[in-house]
Amino acid sequence: MLSKFTQDHDWSFAEKAKYAAFIEINREIMEKRKAANLWKKFVEMSKFLKTRNFKQCKLYHERLVK
């Protein structure tokens, strides 16, 4: 049975575009806080993307910020 969330680590172009749109909408909040303090935003992001869970969103964001 396939999970609602994709299993591979590669994000599709559509997912990357949605991620970028979410970051742009929430730019002030995302810039002011560290990733460890953004759990609610990552939950919102996962609902916005619909294909990734909040942990995957958090890890992807941390990887891009480094």
Secondary structure, DSSP 8 states (H G I E B T S, - for coil): ---SS--SS---HHHHHHHHHHHHHTHHHHHHS-GGG-HHHHHHHHHHHSSS-HHHHHHHHHHHH-
